[in-house]
Amino acid sequence: MDHHQLEPHDHATEPVGVIAIDAGNSKTDVALVGADGQLLGTARGGGFTPHLDGPETAVATLAPLIAAAARAAGLGATAGPLGQHLQACLANADLPVEEQQLERALAAYGWGRTVAVSNDTFGLLRAGSATPYGVAVVCGAGINCVGLLPDGRTVRFPALGQLTGDWGGGGGLAAEAMWHATRAEDGRGTATALAPAIAAHFGLPDATAVAEALHLRKLGQERLHEVVPLIFGCAERGDQAALELIDRQADEITRLVRVALTRLELLDTPTPLVLGGGVLAAEHPLLLDNLTARLHALAPQALPRIVTAPPVLGAALLGLDRLADGGLGGGEAAQRRLREAYGSTTAAVVA
């Protein structure tokens, strides 16, 4: 866990504006933000896995991070809430019932006077748009898509992996690459440069040995994601299996976007499309060029942009929206100040 010392803040009488939490499979970020958009303190910890640990156990792991962020902000212990509003954007909160369970678990700690939980893809959407409106696709460890109208109506997918028809993301791509590589080695599949590339990367005799090491936990499961850059490297050298994986990923993202826009009745309306997550934020031309061409053909009114700012920014902006709705600050000036603090980066995909 690390945390960053920022400007001291007097918490003697009033809570800070927002406690923002972005929690994913591999890391969790907490930020304390003033109602004026001042970034007061931050902390980072490990992954957040309520689907494995249960909501109460998972939320308990946030306590030391919130304490660390408070120390970084120069705040001492207080008998009352630390923040006016706690906004959590959480991976693995894929169903509304999971959001509700986590919201109750967070509220029990009393960190914020009000508490709201949403899937982390809604945080990405807010980070990449001026208002909470549009469609967002996160393609990181996994893949998910949400859409939001100004009146609050949403479109979302269960995002439970293969059980609910999902394909891709870093974990999915890496597993597919291993499938092609090991089949090439034992003769069930065609030759692919993925096999020797994977073996060389992990310093093992072949890709099958890598699979065995992962199965026997001699290699941590988190290391499977190291295969993703190898896919793009092999694709750049013309490997057919790698190229097909990238093509399928672009197709899957386009399908999600088109369905979300259709359900929102926005397919023929210029609409922000926010793209994020490690696979997309890496901005590989082979993926982005393919995706851009597909979007031009199937969702031409989508206005895509890639967000590379820290995802916790989206949670903090949603929190400032909540303050603004309640007349507690958090207006446009506060949002600009917060974006400047994070060096918010949003780049258009198409000219």
N, C-alpha and C positions, 0 to 999 in steps of 0.2 A: 504494500500500500504506500502511495506517496501523496503528498498534498502540497499546495502552493500557497505561500504567504502573500496576501494582497493587502490593500489599504485597511487599517484598523477601523472598526465600527463600534459605536456605542450601543450596546443592547440592554442598557440599564432599564429602560421603560417600555420600549416598543419592539415587537418582533421584526425581523427582517421581512422584506417583501415576499420572496419566493424561495422555497427549498426545491431545487430541480434535481431530478434523478433520471439518469439514463442507464439502464441495466441490460446487458447482453450476455451471451453465452460465455464470452471470454473476459469481459471487464465491466466494471460498474463505475460511473462517474457521478459525483454529487457536486452541485454548485449552489452557493448561497448568493442571492441577488437582491439588491435593494429595490424598493418600489420605483426608484429613479433610473433603474437599469445598471447601477454600479455593480460590478462583479466583486464580491466581497471575499469569498474563500472557496476553495475547491478541494476535492479529495478523490482518489481513485483506488479501487480495489478489484477483487477477482470477479469471476462470473456469477450470474444470478440464475438459478435453476429451480424455480418453484415447481415445475412439472416433475422433477425428481425428488426434491426435498420436502415439498409441501409449502403452502404460502406462509405459514407462521415461521417456520425454520428459515426460509429464504429471506423474509423481511428482517429477521433478527440479525442477519449478516450485514444489514445496512447501518445498524446502530453505531459501530465504530467509525464508519465513513462519515456519517453526519456529525459525529463528535469531532472528527479530524477537520472537517470543513469549518466547523464553528471555531476551533482553535486557530485555524489559518486566518479566519476573519477577525481574530482578536476578541472573540466572545467568550464570556465565562458561563458558568452554570446558571440556569434560570428556572424558576418554579413554573413559569407559564410556557406557552408554545414558543418554539424557536422562530417560526415563520408564520406570516399571515396565511399563506397557501402553500401546500406541498403538491407539486405536480410530478408524477412519476410516469415515464414512458418506458415500458418494460417488454423486452423480448420474452417469449414463452408465455405471454398473456394473450393468447390467440383467440380465445372465446370470451364473449361478454361475461359469462359466469366466472371465468378466471380473473378478469379485471375486477369484478365485484368482490371476490374473495380476497384479493390482494389489497383492495381499497380498505376493506374492513381491518385487515391485519395492520396496515399502515396507520389507520386512524386510531387504533388502540394505543399507539405509542404517544399520541398527543404532540407530535412534532409540529404539525401545522393546524391552524384554526379550521381550515378546510382542507380536504384531500381529494385528489382526482387521479385516477389511473387510466392509462390508455396503452394500447399496443405501441411499440416503439416506432412503427411505420408512420403513425400519426405525428410523432415528433419530427421525423424526417420531412414530412410534408410541410410542417410549420417552419422548419429551418430553411426550406427552399422557396417559400412563397411569402409575399407581403401580407397576406391574410390567410387564415385557415380555410383554404379552398383549393380544390384541384384533385389530382391523382398522384400517388406516390408509389414507387416500387423500390423496395430494398432488396438488393442481391448481395448478401454478405455471406455469413456462415450458412444461412438458409435463404429462402426467397418468400416475399410476401408483397401484397398490394392492398392499398386502401384508397377510397375516394370520399370526398367530403364536399357538400354543397353549403352555400352561405347560410341556409336555414337550419343547418345542423344534420340534415339527412346524410347517411353514410352508406358506403358499399365496402364490404370487406369479405375476405375469404377465410375459411377455417385454418388454413396453413398448418396442418398437422402432418405434413410430409406426404409420403406415398399414400397413406391412408386416405387423404383428401385430394389426391391428384396433383400434388406439387412436384415440380422437377427443377433441379438445378440449385443455384447458390454454390458457395465454395465447397461445402460438404458433399453435395450431390455431384458436382463436377469431378471432384477428386475421386469419389467412389466409382464413377463411371470410367474414369481414366484407369483406375486399378483393374476394373473389369476387362477393359480392352487389352491392357498390358499382360495380365496373367493368362488370358486366353491365347494371346499371340505366342506366348512362351510354350504352352503345352500343346499347341496345334489345333485347338478348337476355333481359333480366330485367325484373322489375317495379320501379317506383320505390321508393326507400328513402332515408330521412334519413341513412343511413350515408355515402352518396356526398358530399354537401356537408360533412358533419361531418369526414370524413377530409381532404378538400381544404383546409378552413379550418384544421384543426389543423397541417398541415404547410406552410401558406402557399403552396400550389400551385393551379393552375387547376382541377383536378379529381382524382378518385381515380385515374384512369388515369395521370395525370402522376406521382402518388405511386408507383404500381406501376413505372413506367419508371425513376424515380429510385432505387428499391430495386434494380431489376435492374442498373442501370448503376453501382451502389454510390456514387451521389451522396448517398444516405441510407444509413447503416449498417444492417445487417440487425437489429441489436438494437433499433432504433427502431420496428420493426414492432409490438412489444409495447405501444407507446403507443396503439394502436388499441383495446385492450381497454376502457379507461374510456369511450371514445366509444360502444362497444356499449351499455354500461349507461345512459349518458346518453340515447341515442336510444330505448332500451327504456322508460325512464321517461316519455318523451313519447309512447309508444304505437306506435313504429315496429314493424311486423309482422316484418320480417326480423330485427331485433335481438332481439325477444321470442322468436322461434323458436330463435335461437342459444342463448339462456339456457336455454330449456326443454330443448333437446337436451343441454346440458351437465349439467343436473340429472338428466336421464334416464341419461346415461352414468355419472355417479358412482353412482347408485342401482344400476345393473346390476353395476358392479364390486363394490359392497358385498354385494349379494345373492349373487353367485357365490362370493365369498370366504367368506362366512358359511356357505353351503351346503357348500362343500368341507371346511370345518372342523367341520361338523356342529354349528354354533352358531346356525342361523337361528332356532331357538325358545328360545334361551338369552340372557338379558341379557348383552350384550357391549360393551365399550368400542369406540367408533368415533371415531378421531382424524382430524380434517380439518385440512389445512394447505396451505401454498403461497399465493402471492400472490393468486390469483383468489379462493380461499376465505377467506383471512385478511382480505381487504378487507371481508368481511361485508355484501355487497350484499343488501338485503332481497329483491329480485326473484329472486335465485338461491337464497338460504337458505330463503325461504318455500316455493318450489317444491320444493326438495330435501327439506325437512322433511315436506311432504305426501306425497311419493313414498315416503320411508322409513317413514312411518306405515303406508302401504298394503302395502309389499312387504318391509320388514325391520323390523317393529314392535318387536323386541327389541333393536335396535341402540341404543346410548346415545351419541349424537353430541356431540362437543365440538370447538371450534376452538382450535388452538394458534397463538398469535402470538409466543411466545418465540423467540429465535434458534435455528435448527435445530441449531447446534453443541451446544446443551444436551443434545439427545438422544444425540449421540455421547459426550459426557462421562458421562452417566448410564449408558450401556452399559459404558463403561470402568470406572466405579465398581462396577457389578455384577460385572465380571470380577475386580476386586480383592477384593470380598467373597467370591466363590466360592473364592478362593485364600487367604483369611484374612489379607489384606494391608490391611484397612480398607474404606472405601467402603460402609459400612452406611447405615441409614436416616437417621441424624443427618447424615452426610456428604452424602447426597442432598438433604436439606432445606436445608442450608447452601448448596449449589450453586444450587438453585432460587431461593433468596432473593437470591443474588448476581446472577442474571439477571432478577430480577423476573418469574419465570415466570408467564405468563398462559394460562389455559385456561378457556374460557367454554362453558357448555352451549348447544346450539342450540335445544333444546326445553324447555318449562317442565316 
